[in-house]
Amino acid sequence: MGKKNYKVLIVKTVILFIALPRACENVTYQLIEAGYTDVSNMYGSIFEWVNEGKPVYNLEGEETMKVHAYSKSWGIWLKKGEKVYE
């Protein structure tokens, strides 16, 4: 799996809610190595967040129901929202 580049804002607290546990763990370590000291993983990931009816925003800052579900096998955990695989 190739290294991905993520846009990160300079903030004090970072809470990750990536769908895949291993990917979330990897990004957590990368952020800590980059100097972030308050980094956490959200229990249940983005799937649980959306399933509870909490808002998600796209890159334009608009509320959306689209959630990258990674694959159909992981997508079963997303009960609400629109599953996106690309």
N, CA, C and O atoms as a MOPAC input file, in Angstrom:
PM7 MOZYME 1SCF
protein

 N      0.84300 1    -1.16400 1     0.00000 1
 C      0.00000 1     0.00000 1     0.00000 1
 C      0.89300 1     1.23300 1     0.00000 1
 O      1.77200 1     1.36000 1     0.85200 1
 N      0.67800 1     2.13000 1    -0.93600 1
 C      1.50600 1     3.32200 1    -1.05600 1
 C      1.19300 1     4.35600 1     0.00500 1
 O      0.10600 1     4.36800 1     0.58100 1
 N      2.14500 1     5.20800 1     0.25200 1
 C      1.96100 1     6.25900 1     1.23500 1
 C      1.03700 1     7.31900 1     0.64500 1
 O      1.22500 1     7.74800 1    -0.49300 1
 N      0.04500 1     7.73800 1     1.41500 1
 C     -0.89800 1     8.74000 1     0.96800 1
 C     -0.56700 1    10.06400 1     1.62400 1
 O     -0.04600 1    10.10900 1     2.73900 1
 N     -0.87300 1    11.13100 1     0.92600 1
 C     -0.70300 1    12.46800 1     1.47300 1
 C     -2.06100 1    12.97700 1     1.93200 1
 O     -3.04000 1    12.89500 1     1.19100 1
 N     -2.12200 1    13.49900 1     3.14500 1
 C     -3.35600 1    14.02000 1     3.69900 1
 C     -3.20500 1    15.50900 1     3.95100 1
 O     -2.14400 1    15.97000 1     4.37200 1
 N     -4.27200 1    16.26400 1     3.69300 1
 C     -4.29200 1    17.67600 1     4.04300 1
 C     -4.56000 1    17.75600 1     5.53500 1
 O     -5.54300 1    17.19500 1     6.01800 1
 N     -3.70700 1    18.44000 1     6.26300 1
 C     -3.87700 1    18.56000 1     7.69900 1
 C     -3.82400 1    20.03500 1     8.07500 1
 O     -2.89700 1    20.75100 1     7.69400 1
 N     -4.81400 1    20.47600 1     8.81700 1
 C     -4.81800 1    21.83500 1     9.33800 1
 C     -3.99300 1    21.86500 1    10.61500 1
 O     -3.91000 1    20.86500 1    11.32800 1
 N     -3.39000 1    22.99500 1    10.90200 1
 C     -2.63100 1    23.12900 1    12.13500 1
 C     -3.63000 1    23.38900 1    13.26700 1
 O     -4.24300 1    24.45300 1    13.34800 1
 N     -3.76900 1    22.40900 1    14.11400 1
 C     -4.71400 1    22.47000 1    15.23600 1
 C     -4.05900 1    21.85400 1    16.46000 1
 O     -3.01000 1    21.21800 1    16.35900 1
 N     -4.67800 1    22.04100 1    17.61100 1
 C     -4.13800 1    21.47300 1    18.84400 1
 C     -4.57200 1    20.02600 1    19.03400 1
 O     -3.78200 1    19.19400 1    19.48000 1
 N     -5.81800 1    19.72000 1    18.70000 1
 C     -6.36500 1    18.38200 1    18.90500 1
 C     -6.75400 1    17.77500 1    17.56500 1
 O     -7.37900 1    18.43700 1    16.73600 1
 N     -6.38600 1    16.51900 1    17.35200 1
 C     -6.76000 1    15.80300 1    16.13500 1
 C     -7.50700 1    14.54400 1    16.54900 1
 O     -7.00400 1    13.74300 1    17.33700 1
 N     -8.71600 1    14.37500 1    16.01200 1
 C     -9.49900 1    13.16700 1    16.26700 1
 C     -9.73800 1    12.50900 1    14.92100 1
 O    -10.37700 1    13.08700 1    14.04100 1
 N     -9.22400 1    11.30100 1    14.76500 1
 C     -9.36500 1    10.56200 1    13.51500 1
 C    -10.57300 1     9.64300 1    13.58200 1
 O    -10.84900 1     9.02400 1    14.60900 1
 N    -11.28200 1     9.56900 1    12.47200 1
 C    -12.36400 1     8.60100 1    12.39600 1
 C    -12.35900 1     7.94000 1    11.03600 1
 O    -13.32900 1     7.99900 1    10.28100 1
 N    -11.23600 1     7.31000 1    10.74900 1
 C    -11.02300 1     6.57800 1     9.50600 1
 C    -11.68600 1     5.20400 1     9.63900 1
 O    -11.62900 1     4.58700 1    10.70300 1
 N    -12.30300 1     4.73400 1     8.57800 1
 C    -13.05800 1     3.48100 1     8.62600 1
 C    -12.20700 1     2.26100 1     8.96700 1
 O    -12.64400 1     1.39100 1     9.71900 1
 N    -11.01500 1     2.19400 1     8.42800 1
 C    -10.18500 1     1.00400 1     8.62300 1
 C     -9.26000 1     1.17500 1     9.82700 1
 O     -8.46000 1     2.10900 1     9.86200 1
 N     -9.36100 1     0.29100 1    10.80400 1
 C     -8.55800 1     0.43400 1    12.02300 1
 C     -7.05400 1     0.53600 1    11.77000 1
 O     -6.38900 1     1.37400 1    12.37800 1
 N     -6.51500 1    -0.28600 1    10.90100 1
 C     -5.07000 1    -0.27300 1    10.64600 1
 C     -4.63200 1     1.04800 1    10.00900 1
 O     -3.59300 1     1.60000 1    10.37000 1
 N     -5.42400 1     1.55100 1     9.06300 1
 C     -5.10500 1     2.83000 1     8.42500 1
 C     -5.15800 1     3.95500 1     9.44700 1
 O     -4.31300 1     4.84900 1     9.42900 1
 N     -6.13400 1     3.91800 1    10.32700 1
 C     -6.26500 1     4.93600 1    11.36600 1
 C     -5.05100 1     4.91000 1    12.29100 1
 O     -4.52400 1     5.95400 1    12.67300 1
 N     -4.62500 1     3.72300 1    12.63700 1
 C     -3.44100 1     3.56600 1    13.49400 1
 C     -2.20400 1     4.14400 1    12.79800 1
 O     -1.41200 1     4.84600 1    13.42700 1
 N     -2.03900 1     3.85600 1    11.52200 1
 C     -0.88300 1     4.36400 1    10.76800 1
 C     -0.87700 1     5.88900 1    10.70500 1
 O      0.16300 1     6.51500 1    10.91000 1
 N     -2.02600 1     6.48400 1    10.42500 1
 C     -2.10100 1     7.94300 1    10.33800 1
 C     -1.85100 1     8.55600 1    11.71800 1
 O     -1.21300 1     9.60400 1    11.82300 1
 N     -2.34300 1     7.91600 1    12.76200 1
 C     -2.09600 1     8.39800 1    14.12500 1
 C     -0.59700 1     8.48600 1    14.39300 1
 O     -0.11100 1     9.50900 1    14.87300 1
 N      0.13200 1     7.42400 1    14.08600 1
 C      1.58100 1     7.41900 1    14.29400 1
 C      2.28000 1     8.48600 1    13.45100 1
 O      3.21800 1     9.12900 1    13.92100 1
 N      1.82900 1     8.67800 1    12.20400 1
 C      2.42400 1     9.69500 1    11.34600 1
 C      2.22000 1    11.09300 1    11.92400 1
 O      3.12500 1    11.92500 1    11.88000 1
 N      1.03600 1    11.34700 1    12.46100 1
 C      0.76800 1    12.65600 1    13.05700 1
 C      1.60900 1    12.88100 1    14.31400 1
 O      2.12000 1    13.97900 1    14.53600 1
 N      1.74700 1    11.85100 1    15.12300 1
 C      2.58100 1    11.96200 1    16.32500 1
 C      4.03300 1    12.22500 1    15.93200 1
 O      4.69800 1    13.06400 1    16.53900 1
 N      4.52300 1    11.51300 1    14.92200 1
 C      5.89400 1    11.73000 1    14.43900 1
 C      6.06700 1    13.14200 1    13.86900 1
 O      7.16400 1    13.70000 1    13.91400 1
 N      4.98600 1    13.71800 1    13.33500 1
 C      5.03200 1    15.06300 1    12.77200 1
 C      4.95900 1    16.14500 1    13.85600 1
 O      5.06400 1    17.33500 1    13.55700 1
 N      4.77900 1    15.72700 1    15.11900 1
 C      4.79600 1    16.68900 1    16.21100 1
 C      3.46800 1    16.94000 1    16.90000 1
 O      3.41400 1    17.69500 1    17.87000 1
 N      2.39500 1    16.32300 1    16.41900 1
 C      1.10700 1    16.48100 1    17.09600 1
 C      1.13000 1    15.67700 1    18.39100 1
 O      1.58500 1    14.53300 1    18.41000 1
 N      0.63600 1    16.27900 1    19.47400 1
 C      0.71200 1    15.60600 1    20.77400 1
 C     -0.64700 1    15.15000 1    21.29200 1
 O     -0.71100 1    14.31300 1    22.19200 1
 N     -1.72700 1    15.68100 1    20.74200 1
 C     -3.07500 1    15.32300 1    21.19700 1
 C     -3.83100 1    14.69100 1    20.03700 1
 O     -4.63600 1    15.34700 1    19.37700 1
 N     -3.56400 1    13.40700 1    19.79600 1
 C     -4.15300 1    12.67600 1    18.66900 1
 C     -4.93700 1    11.49300 1    19.22500 1
 O     -4.42500 1    10.72700 1    20.04200 1
 N     -6.18900 1    11.34900 1    18.77300 1
 C     -7.04000 1    10.26000 1    19.24800 1
 C     -7.75600 1     9.60200 1    18.07600 1
 O     -7.91100 1    10.19600 1    17.00900 1
 N     -8.18300 1     8.37900 1    18.29200 1
 C     -9.00800 1     7.65400 1    17.33100 1
 C    -10.42500 1     7.59800 1    17.88100 1
 O    -10.62800 1     7.24900 1    19.04400 1
 N    -11.40100 1     7.93800 1    17.05700 1
 C    -12.78500 1     7.90900 1    17.49500 1
 C    -13.32900 1     6.48100 1    17.43900 1
 O    -13.24100 1     5.81600 1    16.40700 1
 N    -13.87700 1     6.02700 1    18.53200 1
 C    -14.47000 1     4.69200 1    18.59100 1
 C    -15.60200 1     4.58800 1    17.57700 1
 O    -16.46500 1     5.46400 1    17.51500 1
 N    -15.60200 1     3.53400 1    16.79200 1
 C    -16.66200 1     3.29700 1    15.82800 1
 C    -16.42600 1     3.92200 1    14.46700 1
 O    -17.18300 1     3.65600 1    13.53300 1
 N    -15.42400 1     4.72700 1    14.33100 1
 C    -15.02000 1     5.36200 1    13.07700 1
 C    -16.10600 1     6.25300 1    12.49200 1
 O    -17.10400 1     6.55700 1    13.14600 1
 N    -15.89300 1     6.65900 1    11.26500 1
 C    -16.83100 1     7.52300 1    10.54900 1
 C    -18.18400 1     6.84000 1    10.39600 1
 O    -19.21400 1     7.51200 1    10.33300 1
 N    -18.19200 1     5.51300 1    10.33500 1
 C    -19.45500 1     4.78900 1    10.16700 1
 C    -20.38400 1     5.03700 1    11.34600 1
 O    -21.55800 1     5.35300 1    11.15300 1
 N    -19.87600 1     4.90000 1    12.55200 1
 C    -20.69700 1     5.10500 1    13.74700 1
 C    -21.17500 1     6.55900 1    13.82700 1
 O    -22.31800 1     6.82700 1    14.19500 1
 N    -20.28600 1     7.48700 1    13.47800 1
 C    -20.62200 1     8.91400 1    13.48200 1
 C    -21.85600 1     9.16700 1    12.61300 1
 O    -22.81300 1     9.80200 1    13.05500 1
 N    -21.82500 1     8.66600 1    11.37800 1
 C    -22.93600 1     8.88300 1    10.44900 1
 C    -24.16500 1     8.09200 1    10.88300 1
 O    -25.28700 1     8.58700 1    10.77300 1
 N    -23.97100 1     6.87400 1    11.37100 1
 C    -25.10300 1     6.07400 1    11.83700 1
 C    -25.85900 1     6.76000 1    12.97100 1
 O    -27.06300 1     6.55700 1    13.12900 1
 N    -25.15700 1     7.56800 1    13.75600 1
 C    -25.79600 1     8.31100 1    14.85200 1
 C    -26.42400 1     9.61700 1    14.37600 1
 O    -26.96800 1    10.37300 1    15.18100 1
 N    -26.35300 1     9.88800 1    13.06500 1
 C    -26.98200 1    11.07400 1    12.49900 1
 C    -26.17900 1    12.35300 1    12.64000 1
 O    -26.72400 1    13.44600 1    12.48700 1
 N    -24.88900 1    12.23100 1    12.92900 1
 C    -24.03400 1    13.40600 1    13.08300 1
 C    -23.57400 1    13.89100 1    11.70300 1
 O    -23.48700 1    13.09800 1    10.76700 1
 N    -23.28500 1    15.17600 1    11.57700 1
 C    -22.98700 1    15.75000 1    10.24800 1
 C    -21.60000 1    15.40300 1     9.72000 1
 O    -20.64700 1    15.21300 1    10.47500 1
 N    -21.52700 1    15.32900 1     8.39300 1
 C    -20.28100 1    15.11500 1     7.66700 1
 C    -20.22600 1    16.19800 1     6.58800 1
 O    -21.25000 1    16.54400 1     6.00000 1
 N    -19.03400 1    16.72900 1     6.33100 1
 C    -18.88400 1    17.81600 1     5.37100 1
 C    -17.89800 1    17.42400 1     4.28000 1
 O    -16.93000 1    16.70600 1     4.52900 1
 N    -18.15800 1    17.90500 1     3.06500 1
 C    -17.24500 1    17.65000 1     1.95200 1
 C    -16.14900 1    18.71500 1     1.93400 1
 O    -16.11400 1    19.57900 1     2.81100 1
 N    -15.26600 1    18.66200 1     0.95700 1
 C    -14.14200 1    19.59400 1     0.88800 1
 C    -14.57500 1    21.04100 1     0.66700 1
 O    -13.81400 1    21.96600 1     0.95300 1
 N    -15.78600 1    21.24300 1     0.16200 1
 C    -16.30400 1    22.59000 1    -0.04100 1
 C    -16.98000 1    23.13200 1     1.21700 1
 O    -17.46800 1    24.26300 1     1.22300 1
 N    -17.01000 1    22.33200 1     2.27600 1
 C    -17.63100 1    22.75600 1     3.52600 1
 C    -19.13000 1    22.55600 1     3.56900 1
 O    -19.79400 1    23.04700 1     4.48300 1
 N    -19.67600 1    21.84400 1     2.59500 1
 C    -21.11400 1    21.58600 1     2.53300 1
 C    -21.43700 1    20.25800 1     3.20600 1
 O    -20.69700 1    19.28300 1     3.06700 1
 N    -22.54200 1    20.23000 1     3.93300 1
 C    -22.94700 1    18.98300 1     4.58000 1
 C    -23.29100 1    17.95000 1     3.51100 1
 O    -23.91800 1    18.27400 1     2.50300 1
 N    -22.87900 1    16.71400 1     3.73800 1
 C    -23.11500 1    15.63900 1     2.78300 1
 C    -23.43000 1    14.35000 1     3.53500 1
 O    -23.10300 1    14.21000 1     4.71300 1
 N    -24.06000 1    13.42600 1     2.85000 1
 C    -24.30100 1    12.10100 1     3.41500 1
 C    -23.37600 1    11.06900 1     2.78500 1
 O    -23.45900 1     9.88500 1     3.11400 1
 N    -22.49000 1    11.50300 1     1.87800 1
 C    -21.56300 1    10.59100 1     1.21200 1
 C    -20.42800 1    10.21200 1     2.15700 1
 O    -19.78800 1    11.06800 1     2.76700 1
 N    -20.19900 1     8.91400 1     2.26000 1
 C    -19.14200 1     8.38700 1     3.12400 1
 C    -18.35700 1     7.35000 1     2.34300 1
 O    -18.93800 1     6.43200 1     1.76400 1
 N    -17.03200 1     7.49200 1     2.32200 1
 C    -16.21200 1     6.47900 1     1.65800 1
 C    -16.23500 1     5.22200 1     2.51500 1
 O    -15.72500 1     5.20900 1     3.63500 1
 N    -16.82800 1     4.17500 1     1.97900 1
 C    -17.01000 1     2.93200 1     2.73100 1
 C    -15.89500 1     1.92600 1     2.48400 1
 O    -15.97300 1     0.80000 1     2.97600 1
 N    -14.89600 1     2.28500 1     1.76300 1
 C    -13.71000 1     1.49000 1     1.46500 1
 C    -14.01800 1     0.30200 1     0.56700 1
 O    -13.49000 1     0.22400 1    -0.54200 1
 N    -14.85500 1    -0.62000 1     1.01500 1
 C    -15.21700 1    -1.79300 1     0.21100 1
 C    -16.59700 1    -2.26600 1     0.64600 1
 O    -17.10200 1    -1.84600 1     1.68700 1
 N    -17.19700 1    -3.12700 1    -0.14000 1
 C    -18.52900 1    -3.63500 1     0.21000 1
 C    -18.49500 1    -4.43000 1     1.51900 1
 O    -19.47700 1    -4.42800 1     2.26300 1
 N    -17.38900 1    -5.10400 1     1.80900 1
 C    -17.31700 1    -5.85900 1     3.06300 1
 C    -17.24100 1    -4.92500 1     4.27700 1
 O    -17.78500 1    -5.24500 1     5.33400 1
 N    -16.57100 1    -3.77200 1     4.13700 1
 C    -16.54100 1    -2.79800 1     5.22800 1
 C    -17.81200 1    -1.95100 1     5.22400 1
 O    -18.24900 1    -1.48900 1     6.27700 1
 N    -18.39900 1    -1.74700 1     4.06500 1
 C    -19.58700 1    -0.91600 1     3.94200 1
 C    -20.79500 1    -1.42800 1     4.69300 1
 O    -21.73300 1    -0.66800 1     4.93400 1
 N    -20.79900 1    -2.69900 1     5.07200 1
 C    -21.94600 1    -3.23800 1     5.82200 1
 C    -22.13100 1    -2.52100 1     7.15800 1
 O    -23.22200 1    -2.54800 1     7.72600 1
 N    -21.08400 1    -1.88600 1     7.66000 1
 C    -21.16800 1    -1.20100 1     8.95600 1
 C    -21.82300 1     0.16900 1     8.83900 1
 O    -22.21200 1     0.75200 1     9.85100 1
 N    -21.94900 1     0.69200 1     7.62700 1
 C    -22.59500 1     1.99000 1     7.42300 1
 C    -24.07800 1     1.75600 1     7.17100 1
 O    -24.46400 1     1.27500 1     6.10500 1
 N    -24.90200 1     2.09200 1     8.14500 1
 C    -26.35200 1     1.84900 1     8.05300 1
 C    -27.09200 1     3.05800 1     7.48700 1
 O    -28.15400 1     2.90400 1     6.88300 1
 N    -26.54300 1     4.26200 1     7.67600 1
 C    -27.13600 1     5.49700 1     7.15500 1
 C    -26.12300 1     6.12100 1     6.21300 1
 O    -24.96100 1     5.71500 1     6.18500 1
 N    -26.55600 1     7.09500 1     5.45100 1
 C    -25.63500 1     7.77200 1     4.55300 1
 C    -25.55600 1     7.06300 1     3.21300 1
 O    -26.16100 1     6.01200 1     2.99800 1
 N    -24.78800 1     7.67300 1     2.32000 1
 C    -24.59000 1     7.13900 1     0.97200 1
 C    -23.18800 1     6.55600 1     0.86700 1
 O    -22.19900 1     7.27300 1     1.01400 1
 N    -23.10700 1     5.27300 1     0.61500 1
 C    -21.79600 1     4.59900 1     0.49300 1
 C    -21.12900 1     4.98400 1    -0.82000 1
 O    -21.74400 1     4.92000 1    -1.88400 1
 N    -19.87400 1     5.38200 1    -0.73400 1
 C    -19.08200 1     5.73700 1    -1.89900 1
 C    -17.86000 1     4.85100 1    -1.88700 1
 O    -17.23800 1     4.67900 1    -0.83900 1
 N    -17.49400 1     4.27900 1    -3.03200 1
 C    -16.35800 1     3.35800 1    -3.09800 1
 C    -15.23000 1     3.88900 1    -3.96400 1
 O    -14.24200 1     3.18100 1    -4.16000 1
 N    -15.32700 1     5.09000 1    -4.48700 1
 C    -14.25300 1     5.64600 1    -5.32700 1
 C    -13.71000 1     6.90000 1    -4.71000 1
 O    -12.80100 1     7.51700 1    -5.26400 1

